[in-house]
Amino acid sequence: MFIELVEEAHSRGMKIILDGVFNHCGSFNKWMDRERIYEHQEGYEKGAYVSADSPYRSFFKFQNEHEWPYNSFYDGWWGHDTLPKLNYEESPKLEEYILQIAKKWVSPPFHADGWRLDVAADLGFSSEYNHSFWKKFRSVVKEANPDALIIAEHYGDPGAWLHGDEWDTVMNYDAFMEPLTWFFTGMEKHSDDFHLGMLGNADSFIGAMNYHMSRFMAPSLQTAMNELSNHDHSRFLTRTNHKVGRVDRLGHAAAAEGVNPAVMREAVVMQMTWPGAPTVYYGDEAGVCGFTDPDNRRTYPWGNEDQMMLGFHRAAIRMHRRYPVLSHGSLKFLYKHYNCLAYGRFSQKEQVIVVFNNNGDGEREMKIPVWEIGVQKMEVLDCVLYTDENQFWAAGEVLPQEKCQSADTCEEDEKASEEETNTVPVGPYSAAGGEIVVTLPSYSAVVLVKRESKNS
């Protein structure tokens, strides 16, 4: 079945990356068998919890050698006895087995495209061992599949792991999710805190991004996993309501109360134009809300999607794919003010300007020095993506929020709006004196691309 899944995905130009949880296992795993599922099952060895003579005893670190049978004194991940931590340093057998697994699934006939590594920096009991192990891991994976990607879950400075001999890149919390969340919402990424002084604080955003991005080499930064939401944090759309707390205190319904989809669309614009690999957590594109784990793992709302949010994600992804500079170009900040920001993505061939007004009390005018990214005097910049409180515009498509309530009405609006395809909400802009002046309404963002000259 897995082979068929990978083949089908590859035939559609898609990749399959496996989630490798090698730090710990479940207490019900046959290696530990705390729940005694396998104790009397034919064909199974005794688990390490059950017997001191278990072949898996060395896989775990026991603190009391006199408690068998049924020894509950073992190390768990963050102290959780349902998640026994694996003991690589004292078990060459365990290390060899995991390295075989790492190689197997990226090799024929499975052909997986890489690994995402759970709590990778905490694999063993020492930093020295962890670096040694991930070097071995990379060696066997890349030998089997040189194109396989190795992404690690990591908080903090990743520099020591990104020298080209361990991980390829990381889930990008510090240089994407966290600064972006503070700027657009003023919220901590679990919805555990709100700081008014961080909301719209362009200086803090730029400082954080410059600092944390400097910890990456360019190839790692360009492939970093840029998420707005995931399984460990509150949904980004929920963060826009500024409610502090978790589902056990506030309840499920509160996650969707007072949310601001326009701010979410601003964040998607940044996600699709920032250095790194835009990564959409299932359901974000459909308007799913939720507080932090486990409320963020709600099922996909089949038949009840936010059609405007879904359409906007499609348009933003198409834009990202259309302009290579958004994947490989340089980055330069061009304008900052309270709740306002502009930056450029540029190369010798392409120049893109991205502008935000995250204020909720009306329009803002911003003078942007586009000459700093190579836009020459009197060259023209055209809008390719736009969003505000009421609508978005992209590739000749205008979908007002009040019209787009279902898939059927969206399809009707698309057909009816053919005459509106030339109604660009902003621009074009001529770079007189190497600058442009952009005026945007509340909760809006625009992506501008330099028009190709007739001689190019």
C-alpha positions as CSV (number, residue, x, y, z in Angstrom):
1,M,0.0,0.0,0.0
2,F,2.8,2.4,0.9
3,I,4.6,1.7,-2.4
4,E,1.4,2.5,-4.3
5,L,0.8,5.7,-2.3
6,V,4.3,7.0,-3.2
7,E,4.0,6.0,-6.8
8,E,0.7,7.7,-7.1
9,A,2.0,10.9,-5.4
10,H,5.1,11.0,-7.6
11,S,3.0,10.7,-10.7
12,R,1.3,13.9,-9.6
13,G,4.6,15.7,-8.9
14,M,4.2,15.3,-5.2
15,K,6.6,14.2,-2.5
16,I,6.2,12.0,0.6
17,I,8.3,12.9,3.7
18,L,8.0,10.5,6.6
19,D,7.7,11.6,10.3
20,G,10.5,9.9,12.2
21,V,9.9,9.8,16.0
22,F,13.2,8.3,17.1
23,N,13.5,9.9,20.5
24,H,10.8,7.8,22.2
25,C,8.2,5.2,21.6
26,G,4.8,4.4,23.1
27,S,4.5,2.5,26.3
28,F,2.3,0.0,24.4
29,N,5.1,-0.7,21.9
30,K,6.2,-4.3,22.1
31,W,9.7,-3.1,23.1
32,M,8.3,-1.8,26.4
33,D,4.8,-3.4,26.7
34,R,3.8,-1.5,29.8
35,E,0.1,-2.3,28.9
36,R,1.1,-6.0,28.7
37,I,-0.5,-6.4,25.3
38,Y,2.1,-8.9,24.1
39,E,3.1,-10.6,27.4
40,H,1.2,-13.8,26.6
41,Q,1.0,-13.5,22.9
42,E,2.6,-16.3,20.9
43,G,5.6,-15.3,18.9
44,Y,6.5,-12.2,20.9
45,E,9.5,-11.7,23.2
46,K,8.8,-10.2,26.7
47,G,8.9,-6.4,26.8
48,A,11.4,-4.5,28.9
49,Y,8.7,-3.4,31.4
50,V,7.7,-7.0,31.9
51,S,11.0,-8.8,32.3
52,A,14.7,-8.0,33.1
53,D,15.6,-10.6,30.5
54,S,13.8,-8.8,27.7
55,P,15.9,-8.5,24.5
56,Y,14.7,-4.9,24.5
57,R,15.9,-4.0,28.0
58,S,18.9,-2.0,26.7
59,F,16.6,0.1,24.6
60,F,15.5,2.0,27.7
61,K,17.1,3.6,30.8
62,F,15.8,2.1,34.0
63,Q,16.5,3.8,37.3
64,N,15.7,0.9,39.6
65,E,17.2,-2.4,38.8
66,H,15.2,-4.3,41.5
67,E,11.6,-3.7,40.3
68,W,11.1,-6.5,37.8
69,P,8.7,-7.9,36.8
70,Y,6.8,-4.8,35.8
71,N,9.4,-2.2,36.3
72,S,7.9,1.3,36.0
73,F,11.1,3.2,36.9
74,Y,12.3,4.2,33.4
75,D,13.0,7.6,31.7
76,G,10.1,9.1,29.7
77,W,10.1,12.0,27.3
78,W,9.6,15.0,29.5
79,G,8.7,12.6,32.3
80,H,5.7,11.0,30.5
81,D,5.7,7.3,31.3
82,T,3.5,6.7,28.3
83,L,6.4,7.9,26.1
84,P,9.5,5.9,27.1
85,K,12.7,7.6,26.0
86,L,15.0,5.4,23.9
87,N,18.5,4.8,25.3
88,Y,20.8,4.9,22.3
89,E,24.1,5.4,24.1
90,E,23.8,2.0,25.9
91,S,22.3,0.1,23.0
92,P,24.3,-0.4,19.8
93,K,21.6,-2.8,18.7
94,L,19.0,0.0,18.9
95,E,21.2,2.4,17.0
96,E,21.8,-0.1,14.2
97,Y,18.1,-0.9,13.9
98,I,17.1,2.8,13.6
99,L,19.7,3.4,11.0
100,Q,18.4,0.5,9.0
101,I,14.9,2.0,9.2
102,A,16.3,5.4,8.1
103,K,17.8,3.8,5.0
104,K,15.0,1.3,4.2
105,W,12.2,3.7,3.6
106,V,14.0,6.1,1.2
107,S,15.3,3.1,-0.8
108,P,13.6,1.0,-3.5
109,P,10.9,-0.2,-3.6
110,F,9.5,2.4,-1.1
111,H,11.2,5.6,-2.5
112,A,10.1,8.0,0.3
113,D,11.5,11.5,-0.3
114,G,12.9,12.3,3.1
115,W,12.5,12.4,6.9
116,R,11.0,14.9,9.3
117,L,12.7,14.3,12.7
118,D,10.7,14.7,15.9
119,V,12.6,16.5,18.8
120,A,15.8,15.7,16.9
121,A,18.2,17.6,19.2
122,D,17.1,15.6,22.2
123,L,17.5,12.2,20.7
124,G,20.1,10.9,23.1
125,F,21.3,12.0,26.6
126,S,24.2,14.1,25.3
127,S,24.8,16.7,22.6
128,E,28.0,14.8,21.6
129,Y,26.1,11.6,21.0
130,N,23.3,13.4,19.1
131,H,25.7,15.0,16.6
132,S,27.4,11.7,16.1
133,F,24.2,9.9,15.5
134,W,22.8,12.4,13.0
135,K,26.0,12.3,11.0
136,K,25.5,8.5,10.7
137,F,21.8,9.0,9.9
138,R,22.6,11.4,7.1
139,S,25.2,9.2,5.7
140,V,22.9,6.2,5.3
141,V,20.0,8.2,4.0
142,K,21.9,10.2,1.4
143,E,23.8,7.1,0.3
144,A,20.4,5.4,-0.4
145,N,18.7,8.5,-1.9
146,P,20.9,11.6,-2.4
147,D,17.8,13.8,-3.0
148,A,16.1,12.8,0.3
149,L,15.4,15.8,2.5
150,I,16.2,15.7,6.2
151,I,14.1,18.2,8.2
152,A,14.4,18.5,12.0
153,E,12.0,19.8,14.5
154,H,14.1,22.3,16.5
155,Y,13.6,25.3,18.7
156,G,16.5,27.7,19.1
157,D,19.7,28.3,17.2
158,P,20.0,25.5,14.6
159,G,23.5,26.5,13.3
160,A,25.5,23.7,14.9
161,W,23.3,21.1,13.1
162,L,23.3,22.7,9.6
163,H,26.9,22.3,8.5
164,G,26.0,20.0,5.7
165,D,26.8,16.8,7.5
166,E,23.6,16.3,9.7
167,W,20.3,18.0,9.0
168,D,19.4,19.8,5.8
169,T,17.0,22.3,7.5
170,V,14.5,22.7,10.3
171,M,10.9,23.5,11.0
172,N,11.2,27.3,11.1
173,Y,9.9,28.5,14.4
174,D,12.4,31.2,15.3
175,A,13.0,32.7,11.9
176,F,9.4,32.6,10.7
177,M,6.4,31.4,12.7
178,E,7.1,33.2,16.0
179,P,8.2,36.7,14.7
180,L,5.3,36.7,12.1
181,T,2.8,35.8,14.8
182,W,3.9,38.5,17.1
183,F,3.8,41.1,14.3
184,F,0.4,40.3,12.9
185,T,-1.4,39.2,16.1
186,G,0.6,40.2,19.2
187,M,0.1,36.6,20.3
188,E,2.4,33.9,21.5
189,K,2.3,30.9,19.1
190,H,0.4,28.7,21.6
191,S,-2.1,31.5,22.4
192,D,-0.6,31.5,25.9
193,D,0.0,35.2,26.0
194,F,-0.8,38.5,24.3
195,H,1.6,41.5,24.2
196,L,0.2,44.7,22.8
197,G,3.7,46.1,22.4
198,M,4.6,43.3,20.0
199,L,1.5,43.7,17.8
200,G,2.6,45.6,14.7
201,N,6.1,46.2,16.1
202,A,8.1,46.4,12.9
203,D,11.4,47.0,14.7
204,S,11.0,43.9,16.8
205,F,10.0,41.8,13.7
206,I,12.9,43.0,11.6
207,G,15.4,42.5,14.5
208,A,14.1,39.0,15.3
209,M,14.2,38.0,11.6
210,N,17.6,39.3,10.9
211,Y,19.0,37.7,14.0
212,H,17.5,34.2,13.6
213,M,17.9,34.1,9.8
214,S,21.6,34.8,10.3
215,R,21.9,31.4,12.0
216,F,21.2,29.6,8.7
217,M,23.3,29.0,5.6
218,A,21.4,30.0,2.5
219,P,20.4,26.4,1.3
220,S,19.0,25.6,4.7
221,L,17.1,28.9,4.9
222,Q,15.6,28.5,1.4
223,T,14.3,25.0,2.3
224,A,13.2,25.8,5.9
225,M,9.6,24.6,6.7
226,N,7.7,27.9,7.0
227,E,4.4,27.2,8.8
228,L,1.7,29.4,10.2
229,S,0.1,26.6,12.3
230,N,0.9,23.0,13.1
231,H,0.1,20.2,15.5
232,D,2.0,21.7,18.4
233,H,0.6,25.2,18.4
234,S,-2.7,27.1,18.1
235,R,-4.2,27.6,14.7
236,F,-3.0,30.9,13.2
237,L,-6.6,32.0,12.5
238,T,-7.4,31.5,16.2
239,R,-4.5,33.7,17.2
240,T,-6.1,36.6,15.3
241,N,-8.9,36.8,18.0
242,H,-6.3,37.6,20.7
243,K,-7.9,35.2,23.2
244,V,-5.3,33.9,25.7
245,G,-5.8,30.4,26.9
246,R,-6.3,26.8,25.9
247,V,-9.3,24.6,25.2
248,D,-9.6,23.2,28.7
249,R,-10.3,26.6,30.1
250,L,-12.0,28.5,27.2
251,G,-13.8,25.7,25.4
252,H,-13.8,24.7,21.7
253,A,-16.2,27.4,20.5
254,A,-14.0,30.3,21.7
255,A,-11.3,29.4,19.2
256,A,-13.5,30.7,16.3
257,E,-14.9,33.7,18.1
258,G,-13.8,37.1,16.8
259,V,-11.3,35.8,14.4
260,N,-10.0,38.0,11.6
261,P,-9.6,36.2,8.2
262,A,-8.1,39.3,6.6
263,V,-5.2,39.2,9.0
264,M,-4.8,35.5,8.2
265,R,-4.7,36.3,4.5
266,E,-2.0,38.9,5.2
267,A,0.0,36.2,6.9
268,V,-0.4,33.9,4.0
269,V,1.0,36.6,1.7
270,M,4.1,36.7,3.9
271,Q,4.3,32.9,4.0
272,M,4.2,32.7,0.2
273,T,6.8,35.5,-0.3
274,W,9.3,34.8,2.5
275,P,12.6,32.9,2.1
276,G,11.8,29.2,2.8
277,A,9.4,26.5,1.8
278,P,5.8,27.5,2.5
279,T,4.1,24.7,4.4
280,V,0.3,24.7,4.9
281,Y,-1.0,22.7,7.9
282,Y,-4.1,20.9,6.7
283,G,-7.2,22.9,7.3
284,D,-5.6,26.3,7.5
285,E,-6.6,26.8,3.8
286,A,-10.2,26.0,4.8
287,G,-10.4,28.3,7.8
288,V,-10.1,25.7,10.5
289,C,-9.7,27.2,14.0
290,G,-8.3,25.6,17.2
291,F,-6.4,26.2,20.4
292,T,-3.1,24.4,20.9
293,D,-2.7,20.6,21.0
294,P,-5.0,18.7,20.9
295,D,-7.6,21.3,19.8
296,N,-5.5,22.2,16.7
297,R,-6.0,18.7,15.3
298,R,-9.7,19.0,14.4
299,T,-10.9,17.2,11.3
300,Y,-11.0,18.8,7.9
301,P,-14.4,20.6,7.4
302,W,-15.5,18.7,4.2
303,G,-18.3,20.7,2.6
304,N,-18.0,23.5,5.1
305,E,-14.7,25.1,4.0
306,D,-14.2,28.9,4.0
307,Q,-14.3,29.2,0.3
308,M,-12.7,32.6,0.2
309,M,-9.8,31.4,2.3
310,L,-9.4,28.3,0.1
311,G,-9.5,30.3,-3.1
312,F,-6.9,32.8,-1.7
313,H,-4.5,30.0,-0.8
314,R,-4.8,28.6,-4.3
315,A,-4.1,32.0,-5.8
316,A,-1.2,32.7,-3.4
317,I,0.4,29.3,-4.1
318,R,0.1,29.8,-7.9
319,M,1.9,33.2,-7.5
320,H,4.6,31.6,-5.4
321,R,5.2,29.0,-8.1
322,R,5.1,31.6,-10.9
323,Y,8.0,33.7,-9.7
324,P,11.3,31.8,-9.0
325,V,12.7,34.9,-7.2
326,L,10.3,34.0,-4.3
327,S,12.2,30.7,-3.8
328,H,15.7,31.8,-4.5
329,G,15.9,35.6,-4.4
330,S,17.5,37.9,-1.9
331,L,15.6,39.7,0.8
332,K,15.7,43.4,1.8
333,F,13.5,45.4,4.1
334,L,12.3,48.6,2.5
335,Y,9.8,50.3,4.8
336,K,8.8,50.0,8.4
337,H,6.3,51.7,10.7
338,Y,3.8,50.7,13.3
339,N,1.7,47.9,11.8
340,C,3.2,48.6,8.4
341,L,6.0,46.8,6.5
342,A,7.4,46.4,3.1
343,Y,10.2,44.2,1.8
344,G,11.7,43.2,-1.6
345,R,12.6,39.8,-3.0
346,F,15.0,40.3,-5.9
347,S,17.6,38.9,-8.3
348,Q,19.2,40.3,-11.3
349,K,16.3,39.3,-13.4
350,E,13.3,39.7,-11.1
351,Q,12.1,42.2,-8.5
352,V,9.1,41.7,-6.2
353,I,7.8,44.2,-3.6
354,V,5.5,43.0,-0.8
355,V,3.6,45.6,1.3
356,F,1.4,45.3,4.4
357,N,-1.0,47.5,6.3
358,N,-2.0,45.6,9.4
359,N,-3.7,48.6,11.0
360,G,-7.4,48.2,11.6
361,D,-8.4,51.9,11.6
362,G,-8.0,52.9,8.0
363,E,-5.6,53.4,5.2
364,R,-1.9,54.2,5.3
365,E,0.4,55.8,2.7
366,M,3.9,54.3,2.4
367,K,6.8,55.7,0.4
368,I,9.0,52.7,-0.7
369,P,12.5,53.1,-2.1
370,V,12.3,50.4,-4.7
371,W,15.6,51.5,-6.3
372,E,17.3,49.6,-3.4
373,I,16.4,46.2,-5.0
374,G,17.2,47.2,-8.6
375,V,14.0,48.8,-9.8
376,Q,15.2,51.7,-12.1
377,K,13.7,55.1,-12.4
378,M,10.4,55.1,-14.2
379,E,10.1,51.3,-14.4
380,V,6.6,50.0,-13.7
381,L,5.4,47.6,-10.9
382,D,2.2,45.7,-11.4
383,C,-0.1,44.1,-8.8
384,V,-0.2,40.3,-8.9
385,L,-1.9,39.6,-5.6
386,Y,-4.0,41.8,-3.3
387,T,-6.1,41.2,-0.2
388,D,-8.0,43.4,2.2
389,E,-10.9,43.1,4.6
390,N,-13.5,42.4,1.9
391,Q,-11.9,40.8,-1.0
392,F,-8.8,39.4,-2.7
393,W,-7.6,39.8,-6.3
394,A,-5.3,37.6,-8.2
395,A,-4.9,36.5,-11.9
396,G,-8.1,38.2,-13.0
397,E,-10.2,36.9,-10.1
398,V,-12.3,39.0,-7.8
399,L,-14.0,37.2,-5.0
400,P,-15.8,39.5,-2.5
401,Q,-16.2,37.9,0.9
402,E,-20.0,38.5,1.0
403,K,-20.5,36.6,-2.3
404,C,-18.2,33.6,-1.7
405,Q,-20.0,31.4,0.8
406,S,-20.0,28.1,-0.9
407,A,-18.2,26.2,-3.7
408,D,-21.2,26.7,-6.0
409,T,-21.4,30.4,-5.5
410,C,-17.7,30.8,-5.9
411,E,-17.9,29.1,-9.3
412,E,-20.7,31.3,-10.3
413,D,-18.8,34.4,-9.2
414,E,-15.7,33.3,-11.2
415,K,-17.8,33.0,-14.3
416,A,-19.6,36.3,-13.7
417,S,-16.4,38.2,-13.0
418,E,-14.8,37.7,-16.4
419,E,-15.5,41.3,-17.2
420,E,-13.9,42.3,-13.9
421,T,-10.5,40.7,-14.6
422,N,-8.9,44.0,-15.5
423,T,-10.2,45.8,-12.4
424,V,-6.9,45.8,-10.6
425,P,-7.5,47.2,-7.0
426,V,-4.1,49.0,-6.8
427,G,-1.4,50.1,-9.2
428,P,0.3,50.1,-11.5
429,Y,3.1,52.1,-10.0
430,S,5.8,54.0,-11.8
431,A,9.1,54.3,-9.9
432,A,9.6,58.0,-10.4
433,G,12.9,58.9,-8.7
434,G,13.3,55.3,-7.8
435,E,10.4,55.3,-5.3
436,I,6.7,54.4,-5.3
437,V,3.9,55.6,-3.0
438,V,1.5,52.8,-2.0
439,T,-1.7,53.5,-0.1
440,L,-3.4,50.5,1.4
441,P,-6.6,50.1,3.5
442,S,-7.0,48.3,6.8
443,Y,-5.8,44.7,7.1
444,S,-4.4,44.6,3.6
445,A,-1.4,43.3,1.6
446,V,-0.2,43.6,-2.0
447,V,2.5,41.9,-4.0
448,L,4.0,43.9,-6.8
449,V,6.2,42.6,-9.6
450,K,8.4,44.7,-11.9
451,R,7.0,44.8,-15.4
452,E,9.3,43.3,-18.0
453,S,10.6,45.8,-20.5
454,K,10.0,45.3,-24.2
455,N,13.7,45.0,-24.8
456,S,14.2,42.3,-22.1
